[in-house]
Each structure stands twice: as C-alpha cells, then as structure tokens.
Amino acid sequence: MSTHHVENIPAIIGKMVRLEQQLGAAYPGIKLRWARIYGRRWSHLLGEVHDPTAVPMKLQINNEYGVIIEKHEILAMEDVENIVGLLKGEFGE
C-alpha cells in the first residue's frame, strides 16, 4: 500500500523536477526518467526516452519510486553511490 496520498503527488513531481535539474548540473550528459514502482512493474512517471537503443541503469529509490538513468556509462561508481544516497535521502528508504 502506498505511503503517499494523492494530494502529495504534485509535491513529489516538483521534487523530481528539482532533483533532475540538480543532478543534470552535477553530472552533465546524464538523462533521467522517473518511475512509480508497483511490485515488479516500473510505470513511467516523468521524463523522456532519449536513446531507445541504450540500456539504461535502473535505481530503486524506495518501495514506491525509482529512477532510470540513460548515459550512465559516463558516471563513476562513486557518482552512482552519491546519486543513490541523495535520492534515498530525499525520498526515504
């Protein structure tokens, strides 16, 4: 069962947009897509598919949300860990 109520969705979307801008500035070249997680299924929530042939990196933020990173190969493992830490801090684990 979801821990967020419908009235919180605009705030969550706003947070995602802010984080996308922040991460895009910190790691130029990456592209993010956001997903709502329903069990094993990830449902697209926000963002565009930029390269349909690329294999993106999926990072689960918590039980409800995940982020899909295109062009993740430009990131070092330390960068990925920093991104995961930031996102989990913003959304809670």
PyMOL commands that set and color helices and strands:
alter all, ss='L'
color gray80, all
select helices_A, chain A and resi 6-26+72-74+77-91
alter helices_A, ss='H'
color red, helices_A
select strands_A, chain A and resi 31-38+41-46+57-60+65-70
alter strands_A, ss='S'
color yellow, strands_A
deselect
rebuild
show_as cartoon
